[in-house]
Amino acid sequence: MLFVCVLINYLDRSNLSIVAPKLAEDLHLSPVSLGFLLSAFGWTYALFQIPASRFVDRVNPRLLFAVALAMWSVATFLMGIAGTFFALIALRLAVGVLEAPSFPISNRVVTTWFPEAERAGAIGFYTSAQFVGLAFLTPLLAWLEARYGWRFIFEATGAAGITWALAWWLLYRDPAESRSVNQAELRLIEEGGGIPELSRKFHQSQSVSVWADLGIVLGKRKLWGIYIGQFGLSSTLWFYLTWFPTYLVRYRHIALEKAGFLSSAPFLAAFVGVISGGFLSDWLLRKGIGVTLARKIPIVAGLLLASLIFLANGFSDPRLVIACMACSSFGCGFASITWSVISTVAPERLIGLTGGVFNFISNCSAIVVPTVVGFLIRGESFTYPLIFISCMAVVGICSYVFVVGDIQRIAE
């Protein structure tokens, strides 16, 4: 179920990038204006992470996810009706607000349902949905855009989200509330480091103040290392979610509807990366390697591969360009088990808030990357943007190697 949620989540984030070349042509947008439109989601998505995370700590995920998913899908659908640049900006800002609780909710759900030794694999599985959707549905959406126009893409993805919001409400239950879970499974989850009674345990909890709680999750060096590392990783991801289709079409002259598998190769590589990274991490943990190394090995190795994106500047053959992109994207996916680190180290009472701050800082890259890339483009040259993305991945490596330290639960 989380896999489907993430699939819809990322289709609604990336649908704008798919239609961006034709939308920009219809609305006569410059690269800088297009960069602002592509970054609009990131402004509110990042800004509302902390307020949304307070709801995640207090509202049952069954209700909160259903409401948020339905509302952001309505905003997505309305983008197919909007007629001006400013209306599109406003609706993208609304999508950012309403998607803000999505990943903290997913992290909370996984923390309640999975023991530590299974969690990275579970997170890798549902996180892979972002790349599955981009890999298999990007060619389809490009074909639909060519046939029915860019507005239809927003209407189709919005309708899919509204339908799944109802399904989530009808089907999801926390493990402590599920009729299919017995006491032995609850003990298995809890003894393995999961928190199956999380909703009941903290539903009535009262903190001194949001500022005191923020002081806890902003006052730990370990958490800052994770936050900065995720910013570096997310910078690569947001390049693929925003500028990548335009890079292929406008700067490499590769038509998406004709490229087929070629344009999907980086997303397929990322899918393989995120699945293998998660299960490798859990396998290392089960083989007796400590949680610190079991989590850091895939993250650092993945960021190293992601940093190789700048090599695409040295090739003119589209196949070699795509090969470089696929290598970098595989690394991005391989490192995408970072939510399992937050699930392990966050103070137990503040899992939602810690995830919100983590997602806020990491998704500042959704603001920075699309905007900076727009400014770094020089005529028909995309050299500087790819160097910039590579440098962000190196920042992530340094943060995990030199700042994070041991991965273990932080006591308040």
C-alpha positions as CSV (number, residue, x, y, z in Angstrom):
1,M,0.0,0.0,0.0
2,L,2.9,2.4,0.8
3,F,4.4,1.4,-2.6
4,V,1.2,2.7,-4.4
5,C,1.1,5.8,-2.3
6,V,4.7,6.7,-3.2
7,L,4.0,5.8,-6.9
8,I,1.2,8.4,-7.0
9,N,3.2,10.8,-4.8
10,Y,6.1,10.9,-7.3
11,L,3.9,11.0,-10.4
12,D,2.3,14.1,-9.0
13,R,5.7,15.6,-8.3
14,S,7.2,14.8,-11.7
15,N,4.3,15.2,-14.0
16,L,5.2,18.9,-14.5
17,S,8.7,18.0,-15.5
18,I,7.3,15.6,-18.2
19,V,5.2,18.3,-19.8
20,A,7.6,21.1,-19.1
21,P,9.0,21.5,-22.6
22,K,5.6,21.9,-24.3
23,L,4.1,23.8,-21.4
24,A,7.0,26.3,-21.5
25,E,6.5,26.6,-25.3
26,D,2.8,27.3,-25.0
27,L,3.2,29.8,-22.2
28,H,6.4,31.3,-23.6
29,L,8.5,30.7,-20.5
30,S,12.2,31.4,-20.2
31,P,14.6,28.9,-18.5
32,V,14.6,31.0,-15.4
33,S,10.7,31.2,-15.3
34,L,10.5,27.5,-15.9
35,G,13.0,27.0,-13.1
36,F,10.8,28.9,-10.7
37,L,7.7,26.9,-11.8
38,L,9.5,23.6,-11.3
39,S,10.7,24.7,-7.8
40,A,7.3,26.0,-6.6
41,F,6.4,22.6,-5.2
42,G,9.6,22.5,-3.2
43,W,9.0,25.9,-1.5
44,T,5.8,24.8,0.3
45,Y,6.7,21.1,0.6
46,A,9.9,22.0,2.5
47,L,8.3,24.9,4.5
48,F,5.4,22.7,5.8
49,Q,7.4,19.7,6.8
50,I,7.6,20.7,10.4
51,P,4.0,21.8,10.9
52,A,2.8,18.6,9.1
53,S,5.0,16.4,11.2
54,R,3.2,17.5,14.3
55,F,0.0,16.0,12.8
56,V,2.0,12.8,12.0
57,D,2.8,12.4,15.7
58,R,-0.8,13.0,16.8
59,V,-3.2,11.8,14.0
60,N,-3.7,8.2,13.0
61,P,-2.0,7.6,9.6
62,R,-5.2,5.9,8.3
63,L,-7.0,9.3,8.5
64,L,-4.1,11.7,7.8
65,F,-2.8,9.9,4.7
66,A,-6.3,9.6,3.2
67,V,-7.1,13.2,3.6
68,A,-3.8,14.6,2.4
69,L,-3.7,12.3,-0.6
70,A,-7.2,13.2,-1.7
71,M,-6.6,17.0,-1.3
72,W,-3.2,17.1,-3.2
73,S,-4.8,15.0,-6.0
74,V,-7.6,17.5,-6.4
75,A,-5.0,20.3,-6.7
76,T,-3.1,18.2,-9.3
77,F,-6.3,17.7,-11.3
78,L,-7.0,21.4,-11.3
79,M,-3.6,22.1,-12.9
80,G,-5.1,20.6,-16.0
81,I,-7.7,23.3,-16.0
82,A,-5.5,26.2,-15.0
83,G,-5.0,28.7,-17.8
84,T,-2.1,31.0,-16.6
85,F,1.4,30.7,-15.3
86,F,0.4,32.2,-12.0
87,A,-2.5,29.8,-11.5
88,L,-0.1,26.9,-12.1
89,I,2.4,28.4,-9.6
90,A,-0.4,28.6,-7.0
91,L,-1.6,25.0,-7.5
92,R,2.0,23.7,-7.4
93,L,2.4,25.5,-4.1
94,A,-0.8,23.8,-2.9
95,V,0.4,20.4,-3.9
96,G,3.6,21.0,-1.9
97,V,1.7,21.9,1.2
98,L,-0.6,18.8,1.0
99,E,2.2,16.3,0.2
100,A,4.3,17.5,3.1
101,P,3.2,14.8,5.6
102,S,3.5,11.9,3.1
103,F,7.0,10.6,3.8
104,P,6.9,11.2,7.6
105,I,3.6,9.2,7.6
106,S,5.3,6.4,5.6
107,N,8.2,6.3,8.0
108,R,5.8,6.2,11.0
109,V,3.9,3.3,9.4
110,V,7.1,1.3,8.7
111,T,8.3,1.9,12.3
112,T,5.1,0.4,13.6
113,W,5.0,-2.6,11.2
114,F,8.6,-3.7,10.9
115,P,11.4,-4.8,13.2
116,E,14.9,-3.2,12.6
117,A,16.3,-6.1,10.6
118,E,13.5,-5.9,8.1
119,R,13.0,-2.1,7.9
120,A,15.6,-1.0,5.3
121,G,14.2,-3.6,2.9
122,A,10.7,-2.5,3.5
123,I,11.7,1.2,3.0
124,G,13.7,0.3,-0.1
125,F,10.7,-1.6,-1.5
126,Y,8.2,1.3,-1.1
127,T,10.7,3.9,-2.0
128,S,11.4,2.1,-5.3
129,A,7.9,3.1,-6.4
130,Q,9.2,6.6,-7.2
131,F,11.5,5.1,-9.8
132,V,9.1,2.5,-11.1
133,G,6.6,5.1,-11.9
134,L,9.1,7.3,-13.6
135,A,10.7,4.4,-15.5
136,F,7.6,2.7,-16.8
137,L,5.1,5.5,-16.9
138,T,7.2,8.4,-18.3
139,P,7.1,7.0,-21.8
140,L,3.3,6.4,-21.5
141,L,2.7,9.9,-20.1
142,A,4.9,11.4,-22.9
143,W,2.8,9.5,-25.5
144,L,-0.5,10.6,-23.8
145,E,0.8,14.2,-23.8
146,A,1.6,14.0,-27.5
147,R,-1.8,12.6,-28.2
148,Y,-4.1,14.5,-25.8
149,G,-2.0,17.5,-24.7
150,W,-0.2,18.4,-21.5
151,R,-3.4,19.3,-19.5
152,F,-4.6,15.7,-19.7
153,I,-1.5,14.5,-17.8
154,F,-2.5,16.5,-14.7
155,E,-6.1,15.3,-14.9
156,A,-5.2,11.7,-15.2
157,T,-2.7,11.6,-12.3
158,G,-5.0,13.7,-10.1
159,A,-7.9,11.2,-10.7
160,A,-5.7,8.3,-9.8
161,G,-4.7,9.8,-6.5
162,I,-8.3,10.6,-5.5
163,T,-9.3,6.9,-6.1
164,W,-6.3,5.6,-4.1
165,A,-7.1,7.9,-1.2
166,L,-10.4,6.1,-0.7
167,A,-8.7,2.7,-0.9
168,W,-6.2,3.7,1.8
169,W,-9.0,4.8,4.1
170,L,-10.9,1.5,3.6
171,L,-7.9,-0.9,3.8
172,Y,-5.2,0.5,6.1
173,R,-4.9,-0.3,9.9
174,D,-2.0,0.0,12.4
175,P,-0.8,-3.4,13.5
176,A,-2.3,-3.0,17.0
177,E,-5.7,-2.4,15.4
178,S,-5.5,-4.9,12.6
179,R,-7.6,-8.1,12.8
180,S,-4.9,-10.0,10.9
181,V,-2.2,-9.4,13.5
182,N,-2.0,-11.6,16.6
183,Q,-0.1,-11.1,19.8
184,A,2.9,-13.2,18.7
185,E,3.4,-10.9,15.7
186,L,3.1,-7.8,17.9
187,R,5.8,-9.2,20.2
188,L,8.0,-10.0,17.2
189,I,7.8,-6.4,15.9
190,E,8.4,-4.9,19.3
191,E,11.3,-7.2,20.4
192,G,12.9,-6.4,17.0
193,G,12.9,-2.7,17.6
194,G,9.5,-1.8,16.0
195,I,6.8,0.2,17.9
196,P,3.5,-1.5,17.0
197,E,1.6,0.4,19.7
198,L,2.8,3.8,18.6
199,S,-0.6,5.4,17.9
200,R,-2.0,4.3,21.3
201,K,1.3,5.1,23.2
202,F,1.6,8.7,22.1
203,H,-1.9,9.7,21.0
204,Q,-2.5,11.5,24.3
205,S,1.1,12.6,24.9
206,Q,1.7,16.3,25.5
207,S,5.0,18.0,25.0
208,V,6.2,21.1,26.8
209,S,6.1,23.0,23.6
210,V,6.9,22.7,19.9
211,W,10.0,24.8,20.5
212,A,11.3,22.4,23.2
213,D,10.8,19.5,20.8
214,L,12.5,21.3,18.0
215,G,15.4,22.0,20.3
216,I,15.8,18.3,20.8
217,V,15.7,17.3,17.0
218,L,17.8,20.4,16.0
219,G,20.3,20.1,18.8
220,K,22.0,16.8,17.9
221,R,25.1,16.6,15.7
222,K,24.2,13.1,14.6
223,L,20.9,14.3,13.3
224,W,22.5,17.3,11.5
225,G,24.9,14.9,9.7
226,I,21.9,12.9,8.5
227,Y,20.0,16.0,7.5
228,I,22.9,17.4,5.4
229,G,23.6,14.0,3.9
230,Q,20.0,13.8,2.7
231,F,20.2,17.2,1.2
232,G,23.1,16.1,-0.9
233,L,21.3,12.9,-2.0
234,S,18.0,14.7,-2.7
235,S,19.8,17.2,-4.9
236,T,20.5,14.5,-7.4
237,L,17.0,13.1,-7.1
238,W,15.4,16.5,-7.7
239,F,17.5,17.0,-10.9
240,Y,15.8,13.9,-12.3
241,L,12.4,15.0,-11.0
242,T,12.6,18.5,-12.6
243,W,15.2,19.2,-15.2
244,F,16.0,15.8,-16.6
245,P,13.3,15.6,-19.3
246,T,14.1,19.2,-20.4
247,Y,17.8,18.3,-20.4
248,L,17.2,15.4,-22.8
249,V,14.8,17.3,-25.1
250,R,16.3,20.8,-25.3
251,Y,20.0,20.3,-24.6
252,R,20.6,16.7,-25.9
253,H,17.8,16.8,-28.6
254,I,16.3,13.4,-27.5
255,A,12.5,13.3,-28.0
256,L,10.9,11.6,-25.0
257,E,8.0,10.0,-26.9
258,K,10.6,8.5,-29.4
259,A,13.3,7.7,-26.9
260,G,11.3,5.0,-25.1
261,F,13.6,2.8,-23.0
262,L,16.5,5.2,-23.4
263,S,14.8,7.9,-21.4
264,S,13.6,5.4,-18.9
265,A,17.0,3.7,-18.3
266,P,18.1,6.0,-15.4
267,F,14.8,5.4,-13.6
268,L,15.1,1.6,-14.1
269,A,18.6,1.8,-12.8
270,A,17.4,3.7,-9.7
271,F,14.7,1.1,-9.1
272,V,17.3,-1.7,-9.1
273,G,19.5,0.5,-6.9
274,V,16.9,1.2,-4.2
275,I,15.8,-2.4,-4.0
276,S,19.3,-3.8,-3.8
277,G,20.5,-1.1,-1.3
278,G,17.7,-1.8,1.1
279,F,18.0,-5.6,1.1
280,L,21.8,-5.5,1.2
281,S,21.7,-3.3,4.3
282,D,19.3,-5.7,6.0
283,W,21.4,-8.7,4.9
284,L,24.5,-7.1,6.4
285,L,22.6,-6.5,9.7
286,R,21.4,-10.1,9.8
287,K,25.0,-11.3,9.2
288,G,26.1,-9.6,12.4
289,I,27.5,-6.4,11.0
290,G,26.6,-3.5,13.3
291,V,23.7,-1.2,12.3
292,T,26.1,1.7,11.7
293,L,28.1,0.0,9.0
294,A,25.1,-1.9,7.6
295,R,23.3,1.4,6.9
296,K,26.3,3.6,6.0
297,I,27.9,1.2,3.4
298,P,25.0,1.5,0.9
299,I,24.5,5.2,1.5
300,V,28.1,6.3,1.0
301,A,28.7,3.9,-1.9
302,G,25.5,5.1,-3.6
303,L,26.4,8.8,-3.1
304,L,29.8,8.1,-4.7
305,L,28.1,6.7,-7.8
306,A,25.6,9.6,-7.9
307,S,28.5,12.0,-7.9
308,L,29.6,10.7,-11.3
309,I,26.8,12.5,-13.1
310,F,29.3,15.2,-14.3
311,L,30.9,12.6,-16.6
312,A,27.9,13.0,-19.0
313,N,29.5,16.4,-20.0
314,G,32.2,14.6,-21.8
315,F,30.0,12.6,-24.2
316,S,27.9,13.6,-27.3
317,D,26.5,10.1,-28.1
318,P,23.0,10.0,-26.4
319,R,23.6,6.3,-25.4
320,L,26.7,7.3,-23.4
321,V,25.0,10.3,-21.9
322,I,22.2,8.0,-20.7
323,A,24.7,5.5,-19.4
324,C,26.3,8.1,-17.2
325,M,22.8,9.2,-16.0
326,A,21.9,5.6,-15.3
327,C,25.0,5.0,-13.2
328,S,24.4,8.2,-11.2
329,S,20.7,7.3,-10.8
330,F,21.5,3.8,-9.7
331,G,23.7,5.3,-7.0
332,C,20.9,7.7,-6.0
333,G,18.6,4.7,-5.5
334,F,21.2,2.6,-3.8
335,A,21.6,5.3,-1.1
336,S,17.9,5.8,-0.6
337,I,17.6,3.9,2.6
338,T,18.2,7.0,4.7
339,W,14.6,6.9,6.2
340,S,15.7,3.7,7.9
341,V,18.4,5.7,9.7
342,I,15.9,8.3,10.9
343,S,13.6,5.5,12.0
344,T,16.5,4.1,14.1
345,V,17.9,7.3,15.6
346,A,14.9,9.5,16.2
347,P,13.7,10.0,19.8
348,E,10.8,7.6,20.2
349,R,8.2,10.2,21.0
350,L,9.4,12.5,18.2
351,I,9.6,10.2,15.2
352,G,7.2,12.3,13.2
353,L,8.9,15.6,14.1
354,T,12.4,14.3,13.4
355,G,11.2,12.9,10.0
356,G,9.6,16.3,9.3
357,V,12.8,18.2,10.0
358,F,14.8,15.6,8.0
359,N,12.4,16.0,5.1
360,F,12.4,19.8,5.4
361,I,16.1,20.2,5.1
362,S,16.5,17.5,2.5
363,N,13.8,19.0,0.4
364,C,15.2,22.5,0.5
365,S,17.0,20.9,-2.5
366,A,13.7,20.9,-4.3
367,I,13.9,24.7,-4.1
368,V,17.6,25.1,-4.6
369,V,18.3,22.6,-7.4
370,P,15.7,23.6,-10.0
371,T,16.4,27.3,-9.5
372,V,20.2,27.1,-9.4
373,V,20.2,24.9,-12.5
374,G,18.1,27.5,-14.4
375,F,20.7,30.2,-13.5
376,L,23.7,27.9,-14.3
377,I,22.6,27.1,-17.9
378,R,24.8,28.9,-20.4
379,G,23.1,29.1,-23.8
380,E,23.0,25.5,-25.1
381,S,25.5,24.3,-22.5
382,F,24.4,22.2,-19.5
383,T,28.0,21.7,-18.1
384,Y,27.8,23.7,-15.0
385,P,24.5,22.3,-13.7
386,L,25.8,18.7,-13.8
387,I,29.0,19.8,-12.0
388,F,26.8,21.4,-9.3
389,I,24.7,18.2,-8.9
390,S,27.9,16.2,-8.6
391,C,29.3,18.5,-5.8
392,M,26.1,18.1,-3.8
393,A,26.5,14.3,-3.8
394,V,30.1,14.8,-2.5
395,V,28.7,17.0,0.3
396,G,26.4,14.1,1.3
397,I,29.4,11.6,1.4
398,C,31.4,13.9,3.7
399,S,28.5,14.4,6.0
400,Y,27.9,10.7,6.5
401,V,31.6,9.9,6.8
402,F,32.7,12.7,9.2
403,V,29.5,14.0,11.0
404,V,26.9,11.2,11.6
405,G,28.9,8.9,13.9
406,D,27.2,5.8,15.3
407,I,23.6,5.0,14.3
408,Q,21.6,4.4,17.5
409,R,18.4,5.7,19.2
410,I,18.8,9.2,20.7
411,A,17.4,9.5,24.2
412,E,15.6,12.8,25.0
